[in-house]
Amino acid sequence: MMLFDLLFIVLFFAAVSTLMAAAWFALRRQFGRVRRILLRLLVGLTVYMTVVMAVSLILPRRIVKAGDPQCFDDWCVSIAGFRQAPEGARVAYSVDLRLSSRARRVSQRENNLAVYLTDSRGRRYDPVANDANAQFNVLLRPRESVVVSRSFLVPGDAAEVGAVVTHEGGFPIGWFILGYDTWFRKPPVARLH
């Protein structure tokens, strides 16, 4: 857990406490106090969210090395290896991803994970559909890891091809935490060559 995760948790409970205080004063029909409390909460939330968005605008996209784990709490994914081969005017990539758990006691899975390739022009290449591919949300026991593979077809003129692992769908909690790859900051990319 990062420092900004803890900051978010503290601010979340502070906001809940503030709303509870506003509800208490509303029950006591002290609406002037309720208005002041809610106005301060709104100003505080606006300042915080402005900072979150500004940080996402300023921070550059992270470049990770193949093999470096990208972790979402205790669940991690890394590029275990890749192969490329010409296929007509395109290049076929096969990317192996190691899914691992750093948890010590609980089994867990990660939902809404997506992987795609990108190039220097920002084009996105999704995996080739294949029913034989293992799912990303496989349940991992403590300290367990598995390797899953995905295949891609990329135009031959693509330069600086990289793999991106990110979340797509689900509740976007990262939108509310400083330093996450959300808003204006693109998710990290692992260069494949």
Sequence and secondary structure as in RCSB ss.txt:
>XXXX:A:sequence
MMLFDLLFIVLFFAAVSTLMAAAWFALRRQFGRVRRILLRLLVGLTVYMTVVMAVSLILPRRIVKAGDPQCFDDW
CVSIAGFRQAPEGARVAYSVDLRLSSRARRVSQRENNLAVYLTDSRGRRYDPVANDANAQFNVLLRPRESVVVSR
SFLVPGDAAEVGAVVTHEGGFPIGWFILGYDTWFRKPPVARLH
>XXXX:A:secstr
  HHHHHHHHHHHHHHHHHHHHHHHHHTT HHHHHHHHHHHHHHHHHHHHHHHHHHHHS   EE TT  EEETTE
EEEEEEEEEEEETTEEEEEEEEEEEE  SS  B   SEEEEEE TT  EE     TTS  TT  B TT EEEEEE
EEEEETT  S EEEEEE SS  GGGGSTTSS TTS   EEE  
